[in-house]
């Protein structure tokens, strides 16, 4: 949060109004499609656009295939675990990246045959599910303890499980929970070599919140240095290197002003006529995926593929599903000129997202490119049930249909059965 707070205070991160209006206008242009969805299905709704998902998948893949000789792509199911999304991406030739037995079973039920199983703290039952489906699963081992449990679970079984290992690229703070340290790799490989039912095939690392490729490239350079020290027998075993995901959508990160520092205009008596300040938004920019592909590709060629011939794998979640799903809600009650209650609660997104992150609220029933201050609140019995502090539209009234766009990542998966029923999903 300290980094976000710094960026919010920097005028260089103010979101240009013309860019925001261009974004909003594109969704107003599709307004009839969304309004028709509400006519056919009662709100609230999650609205999935399969074609957007396909376009994103094809763009990402094309960018990295252009810059690397051998690649594989996996959808990180945790970012949005709606089975329809995983199914569409399987049709596009993606594999699936799962982080639990629950996700693994969904992937198997969908017919996935190329699955990466990552994450810490796998239970024995989850490890056994991977073993039972060894022809479809590569297990990314997260620790020496997990490796020892695998050894015991494989005793007496006539099965060979393909594995990799996660390397920790951030050994400080809470990120130290993931993987083993790079300097432990040789010892890990030695331990694997004494377990006949395991086939060591590759390495994985992951860095998150990547608005630029800097952190990924830094570890690629470090990994190249590590590879130069490894014995030939270990290098020969590395069939893939999985560089994870964490790619930020090119829209960047959109933030509100700190709500503890400023209230919406009209509720702060010291801010009379302060509409301009109240509607100030912030954007931390992200680089286009083409830049990621070019720079990461160059780094991998120089520091990794110059030493070993292996496939490069990607686990993308947020980047691919962020723009493919939206939320439609309706105004139920207007309690003041600048206070409305909607038919949906933020249990639909699972956390108090809109007290920190900014997303425009679009009144599809009265479209306009002017943003008006207003508390857009949900129907839950908590004051933290906030959809937004303003809306784009001519006015707002009971019955109006509101769109909160680009809610595909880390919302549906985090939804909660709390007070209100959850929205149903429709595809358009």
N, C-alpha and C positions, 0 to 999 in steps of 0.2 A: 504493500500500500504506500510505502514511502516514495517509491519511484513514481507511482501514479499521482501522488499528491504534488510532487515536484513538477511533473508534466502539466498538471492542471493549472499550476500557478504561472506557467511560462506562456506568454502571449503567442509564441511561435507555434503553439499547439492548438490555438483556437480553430475550430472547424469552420471553414469558409462557407458562408450562407449559400453561395451559388452551387457549391458541390453538394451540399445537403439537399437543396431544392431539386437538383437533377436526379438524385437518388429517389426522392419522394415521388417525383413526377412519373418515373418509370413504373412505380407500383400503382399509382392512380390510373395509368393507362391500362393496367390489367384489372382495374376495379370490377368491371362486369363479370369476369370469371369468378372472383371472390364472392361477390354478391349472389351470384347464382348458386355457389356452394352453400351459402346460408339459407337460400330458399329451399334447397333440396334436403338440407340436414340442419337440425336445430343447433344453434351456437351454445357453448363455445366449441371451436374446432381447431385441431391441428390440420394444416393444409400442406400437403406434400406435392412438390412439382418434380415428377420423375425426370422430365427432360432436362431440367437444370442440373440434376444429379449426374446424368449421363454426360452433359457438356463439360462439367467440372472434371469428371473422371478422365475423359478423353484429353482435355487440355493438360492436366497434370502429367499423364502418361506420355503424351507427345513431347512435352518439354524435356523430360528426363531421358527418354529414348533418343532424343536428338543429341544429347550430351554424354551418354554413356553407352558402352557396347552391349552389356547384358544387364537386364533389370527385371524385378518383379514388384508388384504393387499389392498392398493389403489394406483393406478397410478396417480401421480401429473401431470395433463395434461399440466400445464404451462411450464414444462420443454421441451416438444416437443408436439405441438398441432396438429401434423399430425393425422387425424382421423384413418388412417390405424394402427398406433401404439396403440391407445386406443382400437381399435377393436380386435387386436391380444391379448392384455392383458385381455380383457373381456373374450375371449375364454379360457384363462388360469385360469379363476376363480377370477381375480382381480376385485375390485370395482374401481370407478374413484373418484379422488379428484379434484374438480373444484374451481376456484377462481373468476368467473364472470358469468353473465347471458349468455354471448356468449358461454363459455365453458359448462355451464349447458345444454344449448340447444343442443350442439353437442353431449354431453353424452346421452341425452334423445333420440336424433335421431339415435344413435348407438344401442339403446335398453338397455342401462344400467339400472339396477334395484337396485343398491346399490351405492349411490352417497353421498359423503361428500362435502358440500358447505362451504368453508372457505374464510377468507380474510376480510380486513377492507373496510369500505365505500360502502357497498352494497346499491344499489338504491332501491326505492320502487318497481320498475318494476322487479328487480331481486328477491326481497323478495316474491313478488306475484307469480313469476314463481316457486319458491320453494314450496310455499303454495299449488299451484295448482297440484303439483306432490309430495304431502306429503308422499305417500306410498313408494316412491323411494329415497327420500332425507332426510338426516340429516343435519340441518343447524347449523353451529358453529357460535354462536353469538359472536360479537367482542367487544361490548360495551353496557353500560346501555342505551345510546341513541338509538342504533339499537334495543334493546329490547322494548323500548317504541314505536318505529315505528311499530314493529311487532304486538304489542298489538292493535294498531289502525287499522292496515290492516286486522286483524283477526276478528274484530267486525262484528257480523252478519253472519259470515261464519260457516258452520257446518263441519269444518275440524279441525283435530288435527295435529300439526306439531311437529315432534321430533327435539329437539335441544340439543346442548352441548354448552360449552363456552370455548373460548381460554384463557389460563392463560399466562400472560406475564412473561417470564423467563429472560428478559434482559431489565430492566426499564430505562436504560440510553441511551443517544444518539438517533439515528433515529429508533432504534428497539422499542422504547417506543410507536410507533404507533399501535402496535399489542396487542389486547386482553385487559383483565382486570388484575389488580394486584391480586396475590394469596390471600392477606388479605381481598379482596372484595368479595370473593366467597360466604360467608354466606349471605351477603346482596343481592347478585345477586340471590341466590336461593330463598330468601324471596320474591323478586320482581316477580320471575317466578311463585311462588305458588299462586299469585293473578291473574294469567292469565289462565283461564280454557282451552283455546285452545292449550296450549303449554305443551309438555311432556319432562321434563328434563331427559336426559339419559346419559350424560357423560362429560368428560373433554378432552381438547387438549392442548398440548404445542409443540413448535417447536424451534429447534436450527439448524443453518445452518453451512456450511463449516466444517463438522465433519470429520476430518482426523483421529481422535480417538474418542472413546465413552465418553471421560471425561466429556464434558459439559452435555451430556444427563444424565449420571449417577449422576452428581452433582444435577441436578434438580429433578431427581427421588427421591433422598434422601430428598431434600427439600419438595417435594410433599408428601412423606410419613409422614414427620413431620406435614404438614398441615392436612392430613387426620385424624391424631390422635386427632385433636382439633375439628373436625366437629361433629355436632349432628347426632345421629343415623338415623334420618329421611332423611337427605341428603346423608349419605353414602349408604343407601338402594337404592337410585335412580341411583347411578353410575353403569351403565351397561357396559360402555367402558371407557378406557383411551387411547387416541390417542397421541402417542409420536412423531408424525410428521415424517420428513425425514431428508434431509440434509446430507445423507451418501455419503462420497466421494468415487469414484471408487478406487479400490486398486492400480491402476497405480500411484496414487498420483497426485499432482499438478505440472505441467511442466512449467517452466518459462524461458524467455530469460534474458540475461543481459540487463540492462537498456540501451535502444537504444540511450539515450542522452549521455551516457558515452562512448560508443564504437560503431564505424561503422564497417561494414563488411570489412574484410581484402581486400586490394586493393583499398579502398576508403579513407583510413586513411593513409596519407603519413608517419606518425610516427609509423605505424604498419607494416612496410615492412617485409614480410615473417611471419606475425603473424597469420597464418591460424589456429593454434591450439587454440589460445585464442578466435578467432572469432567464432569458432565452439563449444565453451563451452556452455553447457546447465545445467539447474538446476532442481532438483526434490525435492519437499517436500513430503516425504513418507506418505502413508495412510495405516492403518491396514486392513487386510483382513476382509471380512464381517463375517467370522466365529468367529473372535475375538469379533467384535461388538455384535453378537448374544449371545455369551457365557457370556460376561461381563454385557450387558444390561439385559439379562435374569436373571442372578443372582441378580442384583440390584432390578429388579421389584419383584421378588419372595420375597426378604427380606423386602423391604420397602413398597410395595403396596399390593401384593396378600396375605400377612400375615394379612392384615387388611380388605380387601374386596375381593369378588369373582367377577371379571369382565374380559371382553375381552380386549386384548391389540391390538391396531390398528397401522398400519404403513402407511405413505404416502411417497412412494419412487418415485423419478423422475430421477435426474441426474445419480444415480447409475445404474438404469436399462436401460436407453436409450443411455447413452454416447457412448458405443462401438457398437451400432447397426446401426448407420448411418454415412456415409462418403460423401465427396464431390469430384467429378471428374471434372477437368477442362483441357483445352488444351492451349498450347503455341501458340500465334498468331504472335508475333513479337519478334525478338531478336535484341536489340538495341546496345548491347555490349557483350563482352564475359561473363560478370557477371551481365547482366540486361535483363530480358525477361518480356514481357507483355502477360497476359493470356486473355482468352475469357470471364472470369467471374470476377465480382467485389465482394468485401466483403459486399455489401448489402445483399448477400446470407446468411451471418451470423449475420448481423444487427449491428455490432459495430467493433471497431478497435482492434479486439481480438488478432491478431498476432503481434501487437506491444508490447504486454506484455506476453501473453501465448505462450509457445512453442509447436508446433506440427510439426513433420517431414513432408516434402514434398517429395513424392516418384515419380520418373520418371518411370512409368510403361513401357514406350517405350524403355528405355535403362537402365534396372535395374542394380544396383550395390550397395554394402554396404559401399561405400565411400561417405561421405557427402562433397559437394563442395560449397564454398561460392558463392552466387548469389542473387541478388534482384529478387524475384518472386513477381511481382506486377500485380494488376488487371487493368481493362479497364475503371474504373471510373475516372472522372475529379477531382481527389483529390489525393494529395501525401500520404494520410493515407490509401490508398487502397493496403494493404500489405498482401500477403499470407505467405511469409516467407523470410528469409535471406540466405537460403541455400537449397540444394536439394540432395537427395540420387539418384545417377545415374552415368553412365559412361560419359554422356554429356547431353546437352540440346539444342533442336532445335525447330523451328516452326513445329507445327503438333504433337509434343509429348504430350502424355496424362499423366497428373499429378494427383496423389491421395493425398488428405489431410484426413487421417483416423480419426476415433473416433470424429465425429462432431455431435453427436446425441442430446446433451443437451445444451439448451439455445443458439441455433443458428437458427434452423428452425423457432422457435416461435418468434425470434427477427428479422427475415428477413425484409427488407425494399424495397418498390417500389421506388427505387432511381436510376435514370439514365438508368440502364441496366435491361433487363428482368430477372426474377428469374429463377433458374434451375427448371426443372421438376423432379418428383420423379419416380424412378424405383426400383422394388424389385428384389433381386437376391437370 
